[in-house]
Amino acid sequence: MKKKMVKEGETETKKKAKCFKDKKKNMQRLGGGGRGGLSLEAFANAKTKTNTHNPAIMKKQREFYKNAKYVNKYKRIVKQQQGEPSGSGSTRQLEDEEEEDIRRNKKTNARSLREIYERKREEDDKARMETEATILARKEERQRAESRRKEVREKMFKKTKSGQPVMKYRIEHILETLQGSKV
């Protein structure tokens, strides 16, 4: 009986150990278990983030970068004014530059888009014209070759009144092919 009890006790401890291992594996699989897994808050935030195109966010970012640009310009102006107390002309130049930049940006956006469109269209037209020219050249070359072959064939099959082939053209053709192969 004692042996039976000992064996039963061993099996219970083995079952507990196996159950504990299974729980540990599940925890690791789910990202827990104390080893750099995601916290509940991080997991929830990861689920709610969207990677879709959002124009409002893009507009805010653009505005943020524009503001940062103006802040940097302002800091530069302040720094120059502190370095040169009698330099009121340089501030005017910087202000003029800013105004020109703003004007340019408004005008150049439309211009640059138009220029890009026109350049692309011109390139497409050039490419189309080149392909048409190559196709036309091939056609003409093919027609010339066909006409040459036709003439040669007619000469080769020319016959006298009595129906005998004219050997003169056949001999000329053989000489031409021999001379062409030597060159």
CNS distance restraints for C-alpha pairs under 8 A (distance, minus, plus):
assign (resid   1 and name CA) (resid   5 and name CA) 6.36 0.50 0.50
assign (resid   2 and name CA) (resid   6 and name CA) 6.19 0.50 0.50
assign (resid   3 and name CA) (resid   7 and name CA) 6.22 0.50 0.50
assign (resid   4 and name CA) (resid   8 and name CA) 6.17 0.50 0.50
assign (resid   5 and name CA) (resid   9 and name CA) 6.11 0.50 0.50
assign (resid   6 and name CA) (resid  10 and name CA) 6.23 0.50 0.50
assign (resid   7 and name CA) (resid  11 and name CA) 6.30 0.50 0.50
assign (resid   8 and name CA) (resid  12 and name CA) 6.35 0.50 0.50
assign (resid   9 and name CA) (resid  13 and name CA) 6.43 0.50 0.50
assign (resid  10 and name CA) (resid  14 and name CA) 6.19 0.50 0.50
assign (resid  11 and name CA) (resid  15 and name CA) 6.09 0.50 0.50
assign (resid  12 and name CA) (resid  16 and name CA) 6.21 0.50 0.50
assign (resid  13 and name CA) (resid  17 and name CA) 6.08 0.50 0.50
assign (resid  14 and name CA) (resid  18 and name CA) 6.07 0.50 0.50
assign (resid  15 and name CA) (resid  19 and name CA) 6.06 0.50 0.50
assign (resid  16 and name CA) (resid  20 and name CA) 6.08 0.50 0.50
assign (resid  17 and name CA) (resid  21 and name CA) 6.20 0.50 0.50
assign (resid  18 and name CA) (resid  22 and name CA) 6.24 0.50 0.50
assign (resid  19 and name CA) (resid  23 and name CA) 6.28 0.50 0.50
assign (resid  20 and name CA) (resid  24 and name CA) 6.16 0.50 0.50
assign (resid  21 and name CA) (resid  25 and name CA) 6.14 0.50 0.50
assign (resid  22 and name CA) (resid  26 and name CA) 6.22 0.50 0.50
assign (resid  23 and name CA) (resid  27 and name CA) 6.18 0.50 0.50
assign (resid  24 and name CA) (resid  28 and name CA) 6.24 0.50 0.50
assign (resid  24 and name CA) (resid  33 and name CA) 6.94 0.50 0.50
assign (resid  25 and name CA) (resid  29 and name CA) 6.04 0.50 0.50
assign (resid  26 and name CA) (resid  30 and name CA) 6.12 0.50 0.50
assign (resid  27 and name CA) (resid  31 and name CA) 6.24 0.50 0.50
assign (resid  27 and name CA) (resid  32 and name CA) 4.90 0.50 0.50
assign (resid  27 and name CA) (resid  33 and name CA) 5.26 0.50 0.50
assign (resid  28 and name CA) (resid  32 and name CA) 5.30 0.50 0.50
assign (resid  28 and name CA) (resid  33 and name CA) 5.51 0.50 0.50
assign (resid  28 and name CA) (resid  35 and name CA) 7.87 0.50 0.50
assign (resid  30 and name CA) (resid  37 and name CA) 7.99 0.50 0.50
assign (resid  31 and name CA) (resid  35 and name CA) 7.69 0.50 0.50
assign (resid  31 and name CA) (resid  36 and name CA) 7.53 0.50 0.50
assign (resid  31 and name CA) (resid  37 and name CA) 4.28 0.50 0.50
assign (resid  31 and name CA) (resid  38 and name CA) 6.06 0.50 0.50
assign (resid  32 and name CA) (resid  36 and name CA) 7.43 0.50 0.50
assign (resid  32 and name CA) (resid  37 and name CA) 4.89 0.50 0.50
assign (resid  32 and name CA) (resid  38 and name CA) 6.96 0.50 0.50
assign (resid  32 and name CA) (resid  39 and name CA) 8.00 0.50 0.50
assign (resid  33 and name CA) (resid  37 and name CA) 7.31 0.50 0.50
assign (resid  38 and name CA) (resid  42 and name CA) 5.86 0.50 0.50
assign (resid  38 and name CA) (resid  43 and name CA) 5.84 0.50 0.50
assign (resid  39 and name CA) (resid  43 and name CA) 6.04 0.50 0.50
assign (resid  40 and name CA) (resid  44 and name CA) 6.15 0.50 0.50
assign (resid  41 and name CA) (resid  45 and name CA) 6.17 0.50 0.50
assign (resid  42 and name CA) (resid  46 and name CA) 6.04 0.50 0.50
assign (resid  43 and name CA) (resid  47 and name CA) 6.35 0.50 0.50
assign (resid  44 and name CA) (resid  48 and name CA) 6.44 0.50 0.50
assign (resid  45 and name CA) (resid  49 and name CA) 6.34 0.50 0.50
assign (resid  54 and name CA) (resid  58 and name CA) 6.46 0.50 0.50
assign (resid  55 and name CA) (resid  59 and name CA) 6.05 0.50 0.50
assign (resid  56 and name CA) (resid  60 and name CA) 6.30 0.50 0.50
assign (resid  57 and name CA) (resid  61 and name CA) 6.22 0.50 0.50
assign (resid  58 and name CA) (resid  62 and name CA) 6.16 0.50 0.50
assign (resid  59 and name CA) (resid  63 and name CA) 6.13 0.50 0.50
assign (resid  60 and name CA) (resid  64 and name CA) 6.06 0.50 0.50
assign (resid  61 and name CA) (resid  65 and name CA) 6.26 0.50 0.50
assign (resid  62 and name CA) (resid  66 and name CA) 6.23 0.50 0.50
assign (resid  63 and name CA) (resid  67 and name CA) 6.10 0.50 0.50
assign (resid  64 and name CA) (resid  68 and name CA) 6.16 0.50 0.50
assign (resid  65 and name CA) (resid  69 and name CA) 6.18 0.50 0.50
assign (resid  66 and name CA) (resid  70 and name CA) 6.38 0.50 0.50
assign (resid  67 and name CA) (resid  71 and name CA) 6.09 0.50 0.50
assign (resid  68 and name CA) (resid  72 and name CA) 6.18 0.50 0.50
assign (resid  69 and name CA) (resid  73 and name CA) 6.31 0.50 0.50
assign (resid  70 and name CA) (resid  74 and name CA) 6.11 0.50 0.50
assign (resid  71 and name CA) (resid  75 and name CA) 6.16 0.50 0.50
assign (resid  72 and name CA) (resid  76 and name CA) 6.19 0.50 0.50
assign (resid  73 and name CA) (resid  77 and name CA) 6.22 0.50 0.50
assign (resid  74 and name CA) (resid  78 and name CA) 6.18 0.50 0.50
assign (resid  75 and name CA) (resid  79 and name CA) 6.07 0.50 0.50
assign (resid  76 and name CA) (resid  80 and name CA) 6.20 0.50 0.50
assign (resid  77 and name CA) (resid  81 and name CA) 6.13 0.50 0.50
assign (resid  77 and name CA) (resid  91 and name CA) 6.60 0.50 0.50
assign (resid  77 and name CA) (resid  94 and name CA) 7.61 0.50 0.50
assign (resid  78 and name CA) (resid  82 and name CA) 6.19 0.50 0.50
assign (resid  79 and name CA) (resid  83 and name CA) 6.22 0.50 0.50
assign (resid  80 and name CA) (resid  84 and name CA) 5.96 0.50 0.50
assign (resid  81 and name CA) (resid  85 and name CA) 5.54 0.50 0.50
assign (resid  81 and name CA) (resid  86 and name CA) 7.87 0.50 0.50
assign (resid  81 and name CA) (resid  87 and name CA) 6.56 0.50 0.50
assign (resid  81 and name CA) (resid  88 and name CA) 7.76 0.50 0.50
assign (resid  81 and name CA) (resid  91 and name CA) 7.69 0.50 0.50
assign (resid  87 and name CA) (resid  91 and name CA) 7.09 0.50 0.50
assign (resid  88 and name CA) (resid  92 and name CA) 6.55 0.50 0.50
assign (resid  89 and name CA) (resid  93 and name CA) 6.35 0.50 0.50
assign (resid  90 and name CA) (resid  94 and name CA) 6.26 0.50 0.50
assign (resid  91 and name CA) (resid  95 and name CA) 6.14 0.50 0.50
assign (resid  92 and name CA) (resid  96 and name CA) 6.06 0.50 0.50
assign (resid  93 and name CA) (resid  97 and name CA) 6.06 0.50 0.50
assign (resid  94 and name CA) (resid  98 and name CA) 6.18 0.50 0.50
assign (resid  95 and name CA) (resid  99 and name CA) 6.27 0.50 0.50
assign (resid  96 and name CA) (resid 100 and name CA) 6.09 0.50 0.50
assign (resid  97 and name CA) (resid 101 and name CA) 6.03 0.50 0.50
assign (resid  98 and name CA) (resid 102 and name CA) 6.25 0.50 0.50
assign (resid  99 and name CA) (resid 103 and name CA) 6.18 0.50 0.50
assign (resid 100 and name CA) (resid 104 and name CA) 5.89 0.50 0.50
assign (resid 101 and name CA) (resid 105 and name CA) 5.99 0.50 0.50
assign (resid 102 and name CA) (resid 106 and name CA) 6.41 0.50 0.50
assign (resid 103 and name CA) (resid 107 and name CA) 6.27 0.50 0.50
assign (resid 104 and name CA) (resid 108 and name CA) 5.42 0.50 0.50
assign (resid 105 and name CA) (resid 109 and name CA) 5.93 0.50 0.50
assign (resid 106 and name CA) (resid 110 and name CA) 7.26 0.50 0.50
assign (resid 107 and name CA) (resid 111 and name CA) 6.15 0.50 0.50
assign (resid 108 and name CA) (resid 112 and name CA) 5.33 0.50 0.50
assign (resid 108 and name CA) (resid 113 and name CA) 7.99 0.50 0.50
assign (resid 109 and name CA) (resid 113 and name CA) 6.13 0.50 0.50
assign (resid 110 and name CA) (resid 114 and name CA) 6.13 0.50 0.50
assign (resid 111 and name CA) (resid 115 and name CA) 5.91 0.50 0.50
assign (resid 112 and name CA) (resid 116 and name CA) 5.91 0.50 0.50
assign (resid 113 and name CA) (resid 117 and name CA) 6.09 0.50 0.50
assign (resid 114 and name CA) (resid 118 and name CA) 6.06 0.50 0.50
assign (resid 115 and name CA) (resid 119 and name CA) 5.95 0.50 0.50
assign (resid 116 and name CA) (resid 120 and name CA) 6.05 0.50 0.50
assign (resid 117 and name CA) (resid 121 and name CA) 6.07 0.50 0.50
assign (resid 118 and name CA) (resid 122 and name CA) 6.04 0.50 0.50
assign (resid 119 and name CA) (resid 123 and name CA) 6.11 0.50 0.50
assign (resid 120 and name CA) (resid 124 and name CA) 6.11 0.50 0.50
assign (resid 121 and name CA) (resid 125 and name CA) 6.07 0.50 0.50
assign (resid 122 and name CA) (resid 126 and name CA) 6.07 0.50 0.50
assign (resid 123 and name CA) (resid 127 and name CA) 6.08 0.50 0.50
assign (resid 124 and name CA) (resid 128 and name CA) 6.02 0.50 0.50
assign (resid 125 and name CA) (resid 129 and name CA) 6.03 0.50 0.50
assign (resid 126 and name CA) (resid 130 and name CA) 6.10 0.50 0.50
assign (resid 127 and name CA) (resid 131 and name CA) 6.21 0.50 0.50
assign (resid 128 and name CA) (resid 132 and name CA) 6.09 0.50 0.50
assign (resid 129 and name CA) (resid 133 and name CA) 6.04 0.50 0.50
assign (resid 130 and name CA) (resid 134 and name CA) 6.19 0.50 0.50
assign (resid 131 and name CA) (resid 135 and name CA) 6.08 0.50 0.50
assign (resid 132 and name CA) (resid 136 and name CA) 6.05 0.50 0.50
assign (resid 133 and name CA) (resid 137 and name CA) 6.06 0.50 0.50
assign (resid 134 and name CA) (resid 138 and name CA) 6.13 0.50 0.50
assign (resid 135 and name CA) (resid 139 and name CA) 6.20 0.50 0.50
assign (resid 136 and name CA) (resid 140 and name CA) 6.21 0.50 0.50
assign (resid 137 and name CA) (resid 141 and name CA) 6.10 0.50 0.50
assign (resid 138 and name CA) (resid 142 and name CA) 6.04 0.50 0.50
assign (resid 139 and name CA) (resid 143 and name CA) 6.19 0.50 0.50
assign (resid 140 and name CA) (resid 144 and name CA) 6.18 0.50 0.50
assign (resid 141 and name CA) (resid 145 and name CA) 6.14 0.50 0.50
assign (resid 142 and name CA) (resid 146 and name CA) 6.11 0.50 0.50
assign (resid 143 and name CA) (resid 147 and name CA) 6.13 0.50 0.50
assign (resid 144 and name CA) (resid 148 and name CA) 6.15 0.50 0.50
assign (resid 145 and name CA) (resid 149 and name CA) 6.13 0.50 0.50
assign (resid 146 and name CA) (resid 150 and name CA) 6.05 0.50 0.50
assign (resid 147 and name CA) (resid 151 and name CA) 6.20 0.50 0.50
assign (resid 148 and name CA) (resid 152 and name CA) 6.19 0.50 0.50
assign (resid 149 and name CA) (resid 153 and name CA) 6.01 0.50 0.50
assign (resid 150 and name CA) (resid 154 and name CA) 6.13 0.50 0.50
assign (resid 151 and name CA) (resid 155 and name CA) 6.19 0.50 0.50
assign (resid 152 and name CA) (resid 156 and name CA) 6.02 0.50 0.50
assign (resid 152 and name CA) (resid 173 and name CA) 7.87 0.50 0.50
assign (resid 153 and name CA) (resid 157 and name CA) 6.22 0.50 0.50
assign (resid 154 and name CA) (resid 158 and name CA) 6.03 0.50 0.50
assign (resid 155 and name CA) (resid 169 and name CA) 5.89 0.50 0.50
assign (resid 155 and name CA) (resid 170 and name CA) 7.71 0.50 0.50
assign (resid 156 and name CA) (resid 165 and name CA) 7.94 0.50 0.50
assign (resid 156 and name CA) (resid 166 and name CA) 7.62 0.50 0.50
assign (resid 156 and name CA) (resid 169 and name CA) 5.91 0.50 0.50
assign (resid 156 and name CA) (resid 170 and name CA) 5.61 0.50 0.50
assign (resid 157 and name CA) (resid 165 and name CA) 6.61 0.50 0.50
assign (resid 157 and name CA) (resid 166 and name CA) 7.72 0.50 0.50
assign (resid 158 and name CA) (resid 165 and name CA) 5.98 0.50 0.50
assign (resid 158 and name CA) (resid 166 and name CA) 5.90 0.50 0.50
assign (resid 159 and name CA) (resid 163 and name CA) 5.32 0.50 0.50
assign (resid 159 and name CA) (resid 164 and name CA) 5.28 0.50 0.50
assign (resid 159 and name CA) (resid 165 and name CA) 4.27 0.50 0.50
assign (resid 159 and name CA) (resid 166 and name CA) 5.36 0.50 0.50
assign (resid 160 and name CA) (resid 164 and name CA) 5.28 0.50 0.50
assign (resid 160 and name CA) (resid 165 and name CA) 6.23 0.50 0.50
assign (resid 160 and name CA) (resid 166 and name CA) 6.35 0.50 0.50
assign (resid 166 and name CA) (resid 170 and name CA) 7.29 0.50 0.50
assign (resid 167 and name CA) (resid 171 and name CA) 6.06 0.50 0.50
assign (resid 168 and name CA) (resid 172 and name CA) 6.27 0.50 0.50
assign (resid 169 and name CA) (resid 173 and name CA) 6.10 0.50 0.50
assign (resid 170 and name CA) (resid 174 and name CA) 6.28 0.50 0.50
assign (resid 171 and name CA) (resid 175 and name CA) 6.19 0.50 0.50
assign (resid 172 and name CA) (resid 176 and name CA) 6.15 0.50 0.50
assign (resid 173 and name CA) (resid 177 and name CA) 6.27 0.50 0.50
assign (resid 174 and name CA) (resid 178 and name CA) 6.22 0.50 0.50
assign (resid 175 and name CA) (resid 179 and name CA) 6.10 0.50 0.50
assign (resid 176 and name CA) (resid 180 and name CA) 5.97 0.50 0.50
assign (resid 177 and name CA) (resid 181 and name CA) 6.18 0.50 0.50
assign (resid 178 and name CA) (resid 182 and name CA) 6.39 0.50 0.50
assign (resid 179 and name CA) (resid 183 and name CA) 6.49 0.50 0.50
